[in-house]
Amino acid sequence: MARITVEDALQRINNRFVIAHMAMKRVRMYDQGYPPLIKCNNKEIVTALREIAAGKVKLKKPIKEAGIEVE
């Protein structure tokens, strides 16, 4: 089911690599004690992807300012 979650996140952020980076950073935040922003009984990575898809987690800088080319 994670594939569908990535596709949902792609509707918000049109770059798989940025989504992966955001999700990994969010999982590290869980390990530091930050609570999830949505209720989800999935693994941490799926919860992070669902947060991105729901718009709860956003980029600090717009993608173009971060030096990332997006279609």
DRENKOL-944471 format. One record per residue (C-alpha): residue in one letter; z negated, x, y negated. Coordinates in nm, 4 decimals, always signed. Layout:
! DRENKOL-944471
<type = A, zz = Z, xx = X, yy = Y> .
...
END
This chain:
! DRENKOL-944471
<type = M, zz = +0.0000, xx = +0.0000, yy = +0.0000> .
<type = A, zz = -0.0313, xx = +0.2970, yy = -0.2381> .
<type = R, zz = +0.3477, xx = +0.3029, yy = -0.2810> .
<type = I, zz = +0.3348, xx = -0.0415, yy = -0.4385> .
<type = T, zz = +0.0523, xx = +0.0740, yy = -0.6647> .
<type = V, zz = +0.2632, xx = +0.3672, yy = -0.7878> .
<type = E, zz = +0.5515, xx = +0.1317, yy = -0.8575> .
<type = D, zz = +0.3143, xx = -0.0887, yy = -1.0583> .
<type = A, zz = +0.1980, xx = +0.2135, yy = -1.2589> .
<type = L, zz = +0.5615, xx = +0.3108, yy = -1.3251> .
<type = Q, zz = +0.5962, xx = -0.0067, yy = -1.5290> .
<type = R, zz = +0.3431, xx = +0.1381, yy = -1.7769> .
<type = I, zz = +0.4313, xx = +0.5087, yy = -1.7593> .
<type = N, zz = +0.7843, xx = +0.6011, yy = -1.6619> .
<type = N, zz = +0.7062, xx = +0.9376, yy = -1.5007> .
<type = R, zz = +0.5670, xx = +0.9837, yy = -1.1491> .
<type = F, zz = +0.4329, xx = +1.3320, yy = -1.2255> .
<type = V, zz = +0.2356, xx = +1.2103, yy = -1.5259> .
<type = I, zz = +0.0967, xx = +0.9236, yy = -1.3168> .
<type = A, zz = -0.0083, xx = +1.1677, yy = -1.0428> .
<type = H, zz = -0.1770, xx = +1.3946, yy = -1.2983> .
<type = M, zz = -0.3596, xx = +1.1012, yy = -1.4581> .
<type = A, zz = -0.4745, xx = +0.9692, yy = -1.1201> .
<type = M, zz = -0.6028, xx = +1.3110, yy = -1.0085> .
<type = K, zz = -0.7923, xx = +1.3535, yy = -1.3336> .
<type = R, zz = -0.9439, xx = +1.0065, yy = -1.2940> .
<type = V, zz = -1.0565, xx = +1.0831, yy = -0.9358> .
<type = R, zz = -1.2299, xx = +1.3973, yy = -1.0658> .
<type = M, zz = -1.4053, xx = +1.1763, yy = -1.3203> .
<type = Y, zz = -1.5362, xx = +0.9548, yy = -1.0369> .
<type = D, zz = -1.6781, xx = +1.2683, yy = -0.8721> .
<type = Q, zz = -1.8594, xx = +1.3478, yy = -1.1988> .
<type = G, zz = -2.0243, xx = +1.0053, yy = -1.1961> .
<type = Y, zz = -1.7937, xx = +0.7931, yy = -1.4119> .
<type = P, zz = -1.7697, xx = +0.4347, yy = -1.2821> .
<type = P, zz = -1.4353, xx = +0.2713, yy = -1.1962> .
<type = L, zz = -1.2932, xx = +0.0502, yy = -1.4717> .
<type = I, zz = -1.1809, xx = -0.2174, yy = -1.2257> .
<type = K, zz = -1.3356, xx = -0.3634, yy = -0.9126> .
<type = C, zz = -1.1508, xx = -0.2328, yy = -0.6094> .
<type = N, zz = -1.2531, xx = -0.1677, yy = -0.2489> .
<type = N, zz = -0.9876, xx = +0.0980, yy = -0.1940> .
<type = K, zz = -1.0023, xx = +0.4748, yy = -0.1848> .
<type = E, zz = -1.0569, xx = +0.6534, yy = -0.5145> .
<type = I, zz = -0.6919, xx = +0.7511, yy = -0.5641> .
<type = V, zz = -0.5724, xx = +0.3925, yy = -0.5153> .
<type = T, zz = -0.8401, xx = +0.2694, yy = -0.7560> .
<type = A, zz = -0.7200, xx = +0.5228, yy = -1.0142> .
<type = L, zz = -0.3589, xx = +0.4086, yy = -0.9695> .
<type = R, zz = -0.4647, xx = +0.0461, yy = -1.0081> .
<type = E, zz = -0.6479, xx = +0.1356, yy = -1.3304> .
<type = I, zz = -0.3315, xx = +0.2975, yy = -1.4662> .
<type = A, zz = -0.1198, xx = -0.0023, yy = -1.3622> .
<type = A, zz = -0.3684, xx = -0.2375, yy = -1.5329> .
<type = G, zz = -0.3511, xx = -0.0366, yy = -1.8556> .
<type = K, zz = -0.7187, xx = +0.0611, yy = -1.8408> .
<type = V, zz = -0.6373, xx = +0.4345, yy = -1.8385> .
<type = K, zz = -0.4024, xx = +0.5673, yy = -2.1054> .
<type = L, zz = -0.2634, xx = +0.9014, yy = -2.2183> .
<type = K, zz = -0.4422, xx = +1.0802, yy = -2.5024> .
<type = K, zz = -0.1072, xx = +1.1933, yy = -2.6462> .
<type = P, zz = +0.2261, xx = +1.0177, yy = -2.6232> .
<type = I, zz = +0.4406, xx = +1.1731, yy = -2.3523> .
<type = K, zz = +0.6934, xx = +1.3229, yy = -2.5982> .
<type = E, zz = +0.4167, xx = +1.4969, yy = -2.7950> .
<type = A, zz = +0.2815, xx = +1.6462, yy = -2.4731> .
<type = G, zz = +0.6173, xx = +1.8171, yy = -2.4147> .
<type = I, zz = +0.7230, xx = +1.5998, yy = -2.1246> .
<type = E, zz = +1.0770, xx = +1.4640, yy = -2.1170> .
<type = V, zz = +1.1023, xx = +1.1001, yy = -2.0128> .
<type = E, zz = +1.4148, xx = +0.8946, yy = -1.9496> .
END
